[in-house]
């Protein structure tokens, strides 16, 4: 019996952020203990591996102006951007998936019906790495059409590209400060905010944020697969905050 592919290319073409060539790969299984077993999308540079992309600043094509990218060091041959605070470990899944794609391991799911089938009846995580707003909105809508729920995050709240990659109804606004979160709330959008400590979560008479229930600080009560709070403005719930974690945790304050 033929072995099923571990993932599929669902988009390859210009970034909706700056037109540079990118690829979006949907992987079909995950062993991530926090997220659970979700279909996950990875938005990657087509012509540069994730480490080099971050180090040189070329990752703007897939991450926009996210401050967690750090300060580019294009003159160096190895390493990452200075002060990178992103939680994603580029040397692990992103690099492995990029290398597998370059070796031709992921077939292409072409057209609406094929992409829709990948997400049908499954939980989907948009942007396990990379900003889903870099991918045309119609690709995202195809993947989510028959899904059983999803999560998604984007820094591109004001992006107005030809493909309308930012979908506020589908994606949480990744807010880098309380002020940025408040601006999104005024537009009836929901946010996902990284904070330095639990005390920064906005609570009170009218609770605006909840602590991510899958986080260590909340006791890991559930997984993203079962929670699905981070589904964008289409989900009628409070916004979500999480304490800095992952590969770039020590640089969170500087970012």
Backbone as CSV, one residue per row, in Angstrom:
resi,resn,N_x,N_y,N_z,CA_x,CA_y,CA_z,C_x,C_y,C_z
1,UNK,0.851,-1.193,0.000,0.000,0.000,0.000,0.887,1.244,0.000
2,UNK,0.551,2.188,-0.882,1.357,3.411,-0.997,1.256,4.240,0.270
3,UNK,2.382,4.756,0.694,2.414,5.586,1.895,1.840,6.965,1.595
4,UNK,0.967,7.436,2.475,0.356,8.743,2.276,1.380,9.861,2.505
5,UNK,1.362,10.905,1.688,2.282,12.028,1.905,2.060,12.662,3.271
6,UNK,3.131,13.170,3.852,3.030,13.843,5.147,2.493,15.261,5.013
7,UNK,2.492,15.771,3.805,1.995,17.124,3.590,1.795,17.401,2.113
8,UNK,1.216,18.570,1.840,0.916,18.964,0.463,1.220,20.443,0.275
9,UNK,1.675,20.791,-0.897,1.814,22.190,-1.269,0.430,22.703,-1.636
10,UNK,-0.039,23.730,-0.937,-1.357,24.274,-1.265,-1.246,25.639,-1.938
11,UNK,-0.057,26.220,-1.917,0.163,27.475,-2.649,1.644,27.638,-2.920
12,UNK,1.965,28.025,-4.143,3.322,28.427,-4.490,3.215,29.578,-5.475
13,UNK,3.743,30.720,-5.073,3.610,31.903,-5.906,4.065,33.132,-5.149
14,UNK,3.639,34.305,-5.601,4.087,35.544,-4.942,3.451,35.744,-3.574
15,UNK,4.232,36.250,-2.633,3.724,36.625,-1.321,2.741,37.772,-1.465
16,UNK,1.650,37.709,-0.724,0.694,38.800,-0.718,1.234,40.025,0.028
17,UNK,2.375,39.858,0.689,2.958,40.969,1.436,3.906,41.801,0.582
18,UNK,4.738,41.135,-0.225,5.686,41.917,-1.033,5.981,41.325,-2.405
19,UNK,5.311,40.249,-2.774,5.483,39.688,-4.106,6.613,38.696,-4.274
20,UNK,7.416,38.472,-3.245,8.519,37.521,-3.347,7.982,36.097,-3.429
21,UNK,8.722,35.179,-4.043,8.235,33.797,-4.180,8.201,33.050,-2.849
22,UNK,7.048,32.479,-2.529,6.874,31.727,-1.288,6.164,30.410,-1.597
23,UNK,6.123,29.542,-0.602,5.376,28.297,-0.709,4.641,28.073,0.607
24,UNK,3.435,27.551,0.520,2.656,27.203,1.718,2.398,25.706,1.687
25,UNK,2.822,25.034,2.743,2.694,23.587,2.841,1.782,23.245,4.008
26,UNK,0.830,22.369,3.751,-0.057,21.877,4.818,0.411,20.490,5.220
27,UNK,0.856,20.342,6.475,1.239,19.022,6.972,0.037,18.386,7.656
28,UNK,-0.068,17.076,7.519,-1.315,16.414,7.870,-1.366,15.864,9.296
29,UNK,-0.221,15.727,9.944,-0.192,15.211,11.305,0.762,16.028,12.152
30,UNK,0.495,16.074,13.455,1.352,16.815,14.366,1.479,16.071,15.692
31,UNK,2.683,16.113,16.261,2.909,15.539,17.590,3.143,16.646,18.613
32,UNK,2.808,17.883,18.249,2.952,19.022,19.144,1.985,18.865,20.319
33,UNK,2.544,18.760,21.525,1.707,18.517,22.687,0.759,19.647,23.020
34,UNK,1.116,20.890,22.697,0.249,22.033,22.993,-0.893,22.141,21.997
35,UNK,-0.589,21.976,20.716,-1.624,22.178,19.701,-2.498,20.958,19.504
36,UNK,-1.933,19.757,19.696,-2.668,18.554,19.350,-2.484,18.223,17.879
37,UNK,-3.178,17.189,17.437,-3.000,16.683,16.078,-3.859,17.460,15.085
38,UNK,-3.309,18.572,14.602,-4.019,19.429,13.659,-3.313,19.438,12.309
39,UNK,-4.068,19.682,11.251,-3.453,20.044,9.974,-2.807,21.408,10.185
40,UNK,-1.547,21.573,9.815,-0.849,22.825,10.093,-0.220,23.385,8.816
41,UNK,-0.324,24.687,8.634,0.280,25.300,7.456,1.594,25.976,7.817
42,UNK,2.542,25.880,6.893,3.882,26.441,7.044,4.135,27.333,5.846
43,UNK,4.326,28.618,6.091,4.560,29.578,5.012,6.053,29.857,4.966
44,UNK,6.678,29.497,3.859,8.131,29.501,3.756,8.607,30.248,2.521
45,UNK,9.802,30.790,2.590,10.434,31.374,1.414,10.741,30.257,0.428
46,UNK,10.533,30.508,-0.848,10.788,29.478,-1.848,12.268,29.377,-2.216
47,UNK,13.006,30.448,-2.044,14.381,30.469,-2.544,15.435,30.586,-1.450
48,UNK,15.041,30.468,-0.193,15.998,30.602,0.906,15.483,29.818,2.106
49,UNK,16.377,29.094,2.777,15.935,28.307,3.918,15.532,29.230,5.072
50,UNK,14.755,28.735,6.031,14.214,29.591,7.099,15.266,30.306,7.934
51,UNK,16.406,29.658,8.213,17.434,30.302,9.015,18.061,31.466,8.272
52,UNK,18.416,31.235,7.014,19.003,32.305,6.208,17.994,33.419,5.977
53,UNK,16.736,33.052,5.802,15.707,34.056,5.593,15.575,34.985,6.777
54,UNK,15.619,34.425,7.970,15.543,35.253,9.174,16.801,36.088,9.351
55,UNK,17.952,35.476,9.164,19.228,36.170,9.377,19.377,37.384,8.451
56,UNK,18.941,37.233,7.195,19.112,38.296,6.208,17.973,39.302,6.178
57,UNK,16.860,38.967,6.816,15.692,39.847,6.770,14.749,39.533,5.635
58,UNK,15.085,38.517,4.828,14.213,38.146,3.717,12.890,37.571,4.210
59,UNK,12.830,37.180,5.485,11.593,36.619,6.029,10.472,37.645,6.138
60,UNK,10.749,38.884,5.795,9.671,39.884,5.745,8.590,39.454,4.761
61,UNK,8.958,38.677,3.758,7.994,38.225,2.753,6.965,37.265,3.329
62,UNK,7.319,36.598,4.427,6.395,35.630,5.016,5.933,36.030,6.414
63,UNK,6.615,36.995,7.025,6.277,37.411,8.396,5.912,38.887,8.490
64,UNK,5.988,39.610,7.388,5.682,41.032,7.424,6.630,41.783,8.350
65,UNK,6.101,42.750,9.066,6.923,43.562,9.965,6.840,43.097,11.414
66,UNK,6.572,41.832,11.622,6.498,41.292,12.977,7.798,41.577,13.728
67,UNK,7.742,42.255,14.864,8.965,42.597,15.602,9.673,41.385,16.188
68,UNK,8.975,40.261,16.285,9.595,39.057,16.839,10.650,38.468,15.914
69,UNK,10.722,38.988,14.685,11.737,38.498,13.747,13.144,38.865,14.193
70,UNK,13.289,39.921,14.951,14.602,40.380,15.372,15.221,41.327,14.362
71,UNK,16.470,41.711,14.619,17.198,42.644,13.763,18.089,41.865,12.790
72,UNK,17.830,42.026,11.505,18.552,41.267,10.479,20.057,41.531,10.534
73,UNK,20.816,40.487,10.185,22.277,40.593,10.119,22.742,40.035,8.776
74,UNK,22.424,40.731,7.680,22.715,40.193,6.347,24.202,39.983,6.058
75,UNK,25.069,40.591,6.838,26.500,40.445,6.584,27.124,39.214,7.199
76,UNK,26.344,38.439,7.950,26.885,37.245,8.601,26.469,35.987,7.846
77,UNK,27.286,34.935,7.986,27.062,33.710,7.218,26.246,32.666,7.959
78,UNK,26.163,32.777,9.273,25.428,31.793,10.054,24.607,32.485,11.148
79,UNK,23.781,31.710,11.825,23.014,32.249,12.946,21.682,32.840,12.525
80,UNK,21.062,33.541,13.481,19.756,34.138,13.270,19.832,35.642,13.463
81,UNK,18.721,36.308,13.240,18.640,37.748,13.464,18.896,38.053,14.938
82,UNK,19.453,39.199,15.205,19.773,39.609,16.574,18.488,39.838,17.362
83,UNK,18.408,39.249,18.552,17.262,39.484,19.421,15.969,38.862,18.938
84,UNK,16.020,37.832,18.128,14.798,37.189,17.637,14.007,36.618,18.809
85,UNK,12.745,37.040,18.964,11.936,36.613,20.109,10.826,35.646,19.729
86,UNK,10.741,35.266,18.480,9.701,34.331,18.038,9.868,32.985,18.741
87,UNK,8.746,32.365,19.099,8.786,31.085,19.808,9.159,29.920,18.897
88,UNK,9.075,30.080,17.585,9.320,28.975,16.655,10.815,28.700,16.524
89,UNK,11.210,27.447,16.701,12.599,27.026,16.529,12.821,26.709,15.052
90,UNK,13.441,27.629,14.341,13.578,27.491,12.894,14.405,26.289,12.478
91,UNK,15.333,25.858,13.322,16.211,24.748,12.976,15.506,23.394,13.053
92,UNK,14.306,23.383,13.569,13.580,22.122,13.709,12.539,21.996,12.589
93,UNK,11.266,22.091,12.901,10.230,21.812,11.900,10.330,22.677,10.643
94,UNK,10.469,24.017,10.750,10.504,24.804,9.513,11.628,24.395,8.548
95,UNK,12.825,24.180,9.088,13.941,23.790,8.229,13.721,22.390,7.666
96,UNK,13.238,21.480,8.491,12.992,20.127,8.011,11.943,20.085,6.913
97,UNK,10.880,20.855,7.082,9.819,20.887,6.075,10.314,21.548,4.799
98,UNK,11.087,22.616,4.928,11.649,23.296,3.751,12.551,22.343,2.974
99,UNK,13.413,21.621,3.675,14.319,20.676,3.008,13.548,19.554,2.330
100,UNK,12.509,19.049,2.997,11.700,17.985,2.403,10.997,18.477,1.145
101,UNK,10.517,19.714,1.191,9.877,20.282,0.000,10.873,20.404,-1.146
102,UNK,12.075,20.851,-0.859,13.097,20.982,-1.903,13.455,19.619,-2.510
103,UNK,13.297,18.571,-1.715,13.566,17.218,-2.231,12.355,16.631,-2.953
104,UNK,11.276,17.384,-3.044,10.098,16.925,-3.758,9.201,15.984,-2.987
105,UNK,9.249,16.057,-1.647,8.473,15.129,-0.821,6.989,15.484,-0.722
106,UNK,6.622,16.708,-1.076,5.230,17.120,-0.909,4.571,17.347,-2.266
107,UNK,3.582,16.531,-2.609,2.851,16.772,-3.860,1.993,18.031,-3.738
108,UNK,1.512,18.496,-4.855,0.679,19.700,-4.879,-0.796,19.327,-4.859
109,UNK,-1.536,19.967,-3.968,-2.994,19.873,-3.971,-3.487,21.054,-4.803
110,UNK,-3.912,20.789,-6.015,-4.248,21.858,-6.956,-5.749,22.104,-7.011
111,UNK,-6.133,23.346,-6.797,-7.528,23.727,-6.939,-8.327,23.630,-5.653
112,UNK,-9.466,24.287,-5.660,-10.305,24.396,-4.473,-10.683,23.035,-3.889
113,UNK,-11.172,22.125,-4.710,-11.670,20.845,-4.208,-10.573,20.051,-3.514
114,UNK,-9.386,20.021,-4.105,-8.280,19.249,-3.531,-7.817,19.843,-2.205
115,UNK,-7.736,21.170,-2.139,-7.309,21.822,-0.900,-8.373,21.648,0.175
116,UNK,-9.607,21.758,-0.203,-10.716,21.594,0.743,-10.686,20.207,1.381
117,UNK,-10.363,19.183,0.613,-10.334,17.817,1.128,-9.287,17.635,2.217
118,UNK,-8.196,18.392,2.148,-7.140,18.264,3.160,-7.643,18.669,4.546
119,UNK,-8.513,19.654,4.581,-9.017,20.137,5.866,-10.347,19.539,6.279
120,UNK,-10.979,18.791,5.392,-12.341,18.317,5.673,-12.386,17.450,6.938
121,UNK,-13.227,17.871,7.880,-13.421,17.129,9.106,-12.268,17.200,10.091
122,UNK,-11.231,17.991,9.769,-10.059,18.107,10.629,-10.016,19.466,11.296
123,UNK,-9.215,19.592,12.347,-8.910,20.882,12.950,-7.662,21.425,12.238
124,UNK,-7.651,22.706,11.935,-6.583,23.309,11.126,-5.923,24.444,11.890
125,UNK,-4.609,24.492,11.836,-3.836,25.584,12.423,-3.176,26.366,11.293
126,UNK,-3.599,27.608,11.118,-3.027,28.468,10.081,-1.751,29.128,10.599
127,UNK,-0.649,28.944,9.894,0.569,29.646,10.256,1.315,29.048,11.424
128,UNK,1.593,27.728,11.381,2.482,27.145,12.377,3.824,27.869,12.321
129,UNK,4.198,28.305,11.131,5.289,29.264,10.937,4.921,30.122,9.735
130,UNK,5.226,31.407,9.846,4.862,32.339,8.788,3.482,32.920,9.023
131,UNK,3.219,34.041,8.402,1.939,34.729,8.573,0.974,34.294,7.475
132,UNK,-0.194,33.738,7.832,-1.129,33.276,6.802,-1.622,34.377,5.877
133,UNK,-1.440,35.650,6.256,-1.832,36.739,5.367,-0.921,36.851,4.159
134,UNK,0.218,36.144,4.172,1.098,36.131,3.007,0.532,35.261,1.897
135,UNK,-0.457,34.438,2.232,-1.078,33.513,1.293,-2.415,34.091,0.834
136,UNK,-2.774,33.958,-0.437,-4.055,34.498,-0.896,-5.227,33.993,-0.067
137,UNK,-6.172,34.877,0.187,-7.317,34.529,1.008,-8.121,33.363,0.474
138,UNK,-8.178,33.212,-0.843,-8.996,32.129,-1.398,-8.397,30.760,-1.066
139,UNK,-7.077,30.679,-0.898,-6.444,29.420,-0.505,-6.851,29.073,0.930
140,UNK,-6.782,30.066,1.803,-7.190,29.864,3.194,-8.642,29.425,3.277
141,UNK,-9.516,30.085,2.528,-10.937,29.743,2.576,-11.174,28.326,2.061
142,UNK,-10.421,27.908,1.060,-10.568,26.535,0.551,-10.191,25.523,1.619
143,UNK,-9.071,25.758,2.305,-8.610,24.826,3.327,-9.593,24.729,4.483
144,UNK,-10.246,25.841,4.812,-11.120,25.872,5.984,-12.571,25.516,5.683
145,UNK,-12.935,25.443,4.413,-14.351,25.300,4.072,-15.017,24.100,4.748
146,UNK,-14.358,22.970,4.757,-14.978,21.783,5.340,-14.351,21.344,6.646
147,UNK,-13.558,22.220,7.263,-12.840,21.829,8.482,-13.773,21.798,9.691
148,UNK,-13.297,21.164,10.752,-14.083,21.049,11.981,-13.733,22.129,12.991
149,UNK,-12.962,23.113,12.578,-12.532,24.200,13.447,-11.097,24.566,13.109
150,UNK,-10.689,25.770,13.516,-9.341,26.204,13.155,-8.813,27.228,14.142
151,UNK,-7.509,27.473,14.063,-6.862,28.587,14.741,-6.012,29.322,13.704
152,UNK,-5.754,30.601,13.951,-4.935,31.370,13.016,-4.531,32.700,13.620
153,UNK,-3.356,33.187,13.227,-2.794,34.402,13.818,-2.120,35.220,12.731
154,UNK,-2.267,36.550,12.792,-1.641,37.398,11.791,-1.259,38.756,12.368
155,UNK,-0.096,39.255,11.955,0.324,40.609,12.306,-0.177,41.642,11.296
156,UNK,-0.766,41.193,10.190,-1.031,42.091,9.071,-2.439,42.695,9.115
157,UNK,-2.784,43.296,10.248,-4.126,43.836,10.438,-4.471,44.911,9.410
158,UNK,-3.484,45.685,8.971,-3.758,46.775,8.031,-3.346,46.438,6.613
159,UNK,-3.049,45.181,6.347,-2.647,44.783,5.003,-3.813,44.895,4.030
160,UNK,-3.565,45.504,2.881,-4.608,45.691,1.876,-4.121,45.196,0.520
161,UNK,-3.608,43.989,0.447,-3.043,43.461,-0.789,-4.102,42.961,-1.752
162,UNK,-3.658,42.639,-2.948,-4.568,42.206,-3.998,-5.319,40.934,-3.605
163,UNK,-4.659,40.057,-2.849,-5.305,38.802,-2.476,-6.058,38.867,-1.166
164,UNK,-6.032,40.023,-0.486,-6.680,40.172,0.810,-6.340,38.983,1.709
165,UNK,-5.052,38.812,1.949,-4.596,37.680,2.735,-5.022,37.740,4.183
166,UNK,-5.154,38.945,4.750,-5.587,39.056,6.137,-7.101,38.930,6.210
167,UNK,-7.559,37.928,6.958,-8.984,37.688,7.123,-9.310,37.784,8.611
168,UNK,-9.825,38.934,9.030,-10.095,39.157,10.440,-11.103,38.195,11.033
169,UNK,-12.005,37.697,10.217,-12.995,36.746,10.719,-12.383,35.385,10.986
170,UNK,-11.231,35.126,10.373,-10.579,33.824,10.476,-9.332,33.844,11.364
171,UNK,-8.735,35.025,11.556,-7.430,35.106,12.200,-7.451,36.036,13.405
172,UNK,-6.734,35.642,14.436,-6.497,36.523,15.568,-5.487,37.588,15.149
173,UNK,-5.641,38.782,15.651,-4.637,39.824,15.430,-3.507,39.601,16.428
174,UNK,-2.312,39.368,15.943,-1.159,39.220,16.823,-0.757,40.608,17.303
175,UNK,-1.060,40.912,18.541,-0.810,42.251,19.081,0.499,42.256,19.863
176,UNK,1.307,43.280,19.627,2.626,43.362,20.252,2.640,44.258,21.482
177,UNK,1.511,44.855,21.794,1.409,45.709,22.979,-0.061,45.829,23.343
178,UNK,-0.315,46.327,24.546,-1.691,46.540,24.956,-2.345,47.585,24.070
179,UNK,-1.583,48.612,23.697,-2.132,49.670,22.831,-2.560,49.097,21.483
180,UNK,-1.739,48.216,20.918,-2.082,47.599,19.636,-3.325,46.728,19.776
181,UNK,-3.422,46.026,20.891,-4.603,45.195,21.131,-5.859,46.051,21.237
182,UNK,-5.758,47.171,21.931,-6.912,48.049,22.095,-7.387,48.607,20.756
183,UNK,-6.446,48.905,19.869,-6.838,49.395,18.539,-7.603,48.320,17.774
184,UNK,-7.179,47.081,17.925,-7.892,45.986,17.258,-9.264,45.771,17.868
185,UNK,-9.359,45.863,19.193,-10.649,45.689,19.869,-11.648,46.747,19.419
186,UNK,-11.167,47.954,19.177,-12.044,49.025,18.710,-12.631,48.720,17.337
187,UNK,-11.974,47.827,16.602,-12.457,47.424,15.276,-13.185,46.089,15.334
188,UNK,-13.548,45.675,16.547,-14.274,44.426,16.761,-13.488,43.207,16.296
189,UNK,-12.175,43.294,16.395,-11.313,42.162,16.086,-10.792,41.568,17.397
190,UNK,-10.457,40.305,17.365,-9.934,39.632,18.542,-8.418,39.504,18.430
191,UNK,-7.745,39.497,19.565,-6.289,39.507,19.554,-5.705,38.298,20.276
192,UNK,-4.464,38.019,19.898,-3.630,37.050,20.594,-2.376,37.818,20.982
193,UNK,-2.151,37.980,22.279,-1.081,38.860,22.756,-0.107,38.098,23.636
194,UNK,1.176,38.250,23.335,2.221,37.665,24.171,2.579,38.672,25.262
195,UNK,2.522,38.228,26.504,2.808,39.102,27.647,4.015,38.557,28.405
196,UNK,4.582,39.412,29.251,5.749,39.001,30.016,5.415,38.181,31.234
197,UNK,4.213,38.390,31.784,3.789,37.665,32.989,2.270,37.656,33.052
198,UNK,1.731,36.747,33.852,0.278,36.567,33.929,-0.427,37.845,34.350
199,UNK,0.199,38.651,35.199,-0.423,39.872,35.686,-0.731,40.896,34.618
200,UNK,-0.173,40.747,33.434,-0.423,41.708,32.350,-1.710,41.422,31.590
201,UNK,-2.313,40.272,31.816,-3.558,39.936,31.127,-4.650,40.894,31.587
202,UNK,-5.384,41.483,30.642,-6.384,42.502,30.960,-7.646,41.839,31.504
203,UNK,-7.895,42.059,32.790,-9.069,41.504,33.444,-9.795,42.622,34.188
204,UNK,-10.861,42.280,34.859,-11.600,43.288,35.598,-13.088,43.069,35.460
205,UNK,-13.857,44.150,35.655,-15.309,44.035,35.585,-15.750,43.498,34.230
206,UNK,-15.141,44.003,33.178,-15.415,43.493,31.840,-14.137,42.829,31.335
207,UNK,-14.062,41.533,31.467,-12.862,40.795,31.083,-12.672,40.863,29.571
208,UNK,-11.508,41.364,29.142,-11.231,41.500,27.718,-10.356,40.377,27.189
209,UNK,-9.549,39.793,28.054,-8.636,38.728,27.649,-8.744,37.551,28.607
210,UNK,-8.418,36.388,28.102,-8.277,35.206,28.946,-6.886,34.638,28.709
211,UNK,-6.346,34.011,29.723,-5.060,33.368,29.600,-5.231,32.085,28.784
212,UNK,-4.367,31.883,27.811,-4.442,30.692,26.952,-4.576,29.436,27.809
213,UNK,-5.678,28.698,27.681,-5.887,27.529,28.538,-4.954,26.358,28.235
214,UNK,-4.236,26.439,27.108,-3.278,25.380,26.777,-1.877,25.708,27.265
215,UNK,-1.717,26.870,27.887,-0.394,27.305,28.333,-0.023,26.670,29.663
216,UNK,1.270,26.679,29.953,1.751,26.135,31.227,1.177,26.916,32.403
217,UNK,1.076,28.237,32.252,0.586,29.090,33.332,-0.882,28.814,33.655
218,UNK,-1.635,28.306,32.687,-3.050,27.972,32.909,-3.233,26.496,33.241
219,UNK,-2.130,25.805,33.444,-2.216,24.407,33.833,-2.396,23.427,32.683
220,UNK,-2.183,23.913,31.442,-2.323,23.047,30.260,-3.632,22.256,30.319
221,UNK,-4.725,22.989,30.525,-6.021,22.341,30.721,-6.557,21.668,29.457
222,UNK,-6.050,22.089,28.313,-6.559,21.548,27.064,-5.484,21.709,25.996
223,UNK,-5.821,21.431,24.747,-4.931,21.666,23.616,-5.637,22.586,22.628
224,UNK,-4.880,23.170,21.723,-5.484,24.046,20.717,-6.534,23.288,19.902
225,UNK,-6.254,22.029,19.623,-7.172,21.200,18.843,-8.566,21.145,19.463
226,UNK,-8.635,21.129,20.781,-9.922,21.029,21.461,-10.473,22.389,21.906
227,UNK,-9.585,23.362,22.084,-10.010,24.676,22.565,-10.627,25.528,21.453
228,UNK,-9.838,25.810,20.438,-10.268,26.576,19.261,-10.727,28.001,19.572
229,UNK,-10.259,28.585,20.685,-10.594,29.983,20.974,-9.980,30.920,19.939
230,UNK,-8.845,30.516,19.365,-8.097,31.410,18.484,-8.546,31.305,17.032
231,UNK,-9.844,31.433,16.812,-10.396,31.315,15.467,-10.745,32.637,14.815
232,UNK,-10.273,33.759,15.376,-10.565,35.062,14.781,-11.869,35.651,15.274
233,UNK,-12.282,36.745,14.634,-13.482,37.460,15.066,-14.749,36.654,14.843
234,UNK,-14.656,35.585,14.041,-15.815,34.738,13.822,-16.189,33.929,15.047
235,UNK,-15.277,33.862,16.010,-15.549,33.182,17.276,-15.979,34.226,18.302
236,UNK,-17.118,34.081,18.883,-17.624,35.054,19.848,-17.089,34.715,21.238
237,UNK,-15.934,35.256,21.545,-15.276,34.971,22.817,-14.299,36.095,23.127
238,UNK,-13.692,36.040,24.310,-12.695,37.030,24.698,-11.437,36.848,23.853
239,UNK,-10.583,37.853,23.865,-9.280,37.717,23.242,-8.396,36.842,24.133
240,UNK,-7.243,36.450,23.614,-6.391,35.478,24.299,-5.004,36.064,24.521
241,UNK,-4.424,35.784,25.660,-3.057,36.198,25.958,-2.265,34.982,26.428
242,UNK,-0.968,35.013,26.176,-0.100,33.926,26.609,1.224,34.502,27.078
243,UNK,1.803,33.907,28.085,3.095,34.365,28.591,4.186,33.920,27.620
244,UNK,5.171,34.795,27.396,6.263,34.513,26.461,6.855,33.133,26.719
245,UNK,7.087,32.405,25.637,7.575,31.044,25.744,8.355,30.693,24.483
246,UNK,8.935,29.519,24.464,9.583,29.037,23.253,10.993,29.543,23.047
247,UNK,11.481,29.350,21.804,12.885,29.585,21.474,13.364,30.996,21.779
248,UNK,12.518,32.007,21.571,12.963,33.390,21.741,12.465,34.070,22.996
249,UNK,12.049,33.303,23.982,11.441,33.860,25.189,12.276,34.961,25.837
250,UNK,13.584,34.783,25.922,14.427,35.749,26.636,14.493,37.107,25.947
251,UNK,14.091,37.179,24.681,14.132,38.445,23.953,12.782,39.147,23.883
252,UNK,11.769,38.591,24.567,10.414,39.136,24.428,10.331,40.622,24.800
253,UNK,10.928,41.015,25.894,10.824,42.405,26.341,11.404,43.376,25.317
254,UNK,12.535,43.019,24.743,13.168,43.895,23.766,12.295,44.045,22.537
255,UNK,11.629,42.939,22.110,10.775,43.009,20.941,9.594,43.917,21.199
